[in-house]
Amino acid sequence: MKHTFALELADVKKAAAAAEAEALKNNWAVTIAIVDDGGHLLWLQRLDGAPPISAHIAPAKAHTAALGRRESKVYEDAINGGRTSFLSAPDISGLLEGGVPVLKDGQCLGAVGVSGVKSSEDAQIARAGIAALGF
């Protein structure tokens, strides 16, 4: 029998707080989303001044990263490189940089997705949240 890890509410709050701190340190108005390994939303936080659309994009990026078990940037890069067929992937819409999986011992526990600033900055915020978990 295989043993698996799962994000608990305390983990989600810790990651969200660290991601928020990174965003505020840089004066970035973003939305932070955290999902479980199946892409189901566990946390959504829209900071003051974040554009309304970011509340849709951040969870989509997190969902994509969790289901794909890799950063959502991989899909953006593939599409930009000519593999436009990814645009027709069923139920996947966050094909932009800013979704980062939460990995522990090679297992995906979920993902953090951020939207509201440059995609590379979104990813920086997501990584800061994940780093706080200490995996």
Secondary structure as the mmCIF struct_conf table of DSSP 4:
data_model
#
loop_
_struct_conf.conf_type_id
_struct_conf.id
_struct_conf.beg_label_comp_id
_struct_conf.beg_label_asym_id
_struct_conf.beg_label_seq_id
_struct_conf.end_label_comp_id
_struct_conf.end_label_asym_id
_struct_conf.end_label_seq_id
HELX_RH_AL_P HELX_RH_AL_P1 LEU A 9 LYS A 25
TURN_TY1_P TURN_TY1_P1 ASN A 26 ASN A 27
STRN STRN1 THR A 31 ASP A 36
TURN_TY1_P TURN_TY1_P2 ASP A 37 GLY A 38
STRN STRN2 LEU A 41 ARG A 46
TURN_TY1_P TURN_TY1_P3 ASP A 48 GLY A 49
TURN_TY1_P TURN_TY1_P4 PRO A 52 ILE A 53
HELX_RH_AL_P HELX_RH_AL_P2 SER A 54 GLY A 68
TURN_TY1_P TURN_TY1_P5 ARG A 69 ARG A 69
BEND BEND1 ARG A 70 ARG A 70
TURN_TY1_P TURN_TY1_P6 SER A 72 SER A 72
HELX_RH_AL_P HELX_RH_AL_P3 LYS A 73 ASN A 80
TURN_TY1_P TURN_TY1_P7 GLY A 81 GLY A 82
HELX_RH_3T_P HELX_RH_3T_P1 THR A 84 SER A 88
TURN_TY1_P TURN_TY1_P8 PRO A 90 ASP A 91
BEND BEND2 LEU A 96 GLU A 97
STRN STRN3 GLY A 99 LYS A 104
TURN_TY1_P TURN_TY1_P9 ASP A 105 GLY A 106
STRN STRN4 GLN A 107 SER A 115
BEND BEND3 GLY A 116 VAL A 117
HELX_RH_AL_P HELX_RH_AL_P4 SER A 119 ALA A 131
TURN_TY1_P TURN_TY1_P10 ALA A 132 GLY A 134
#
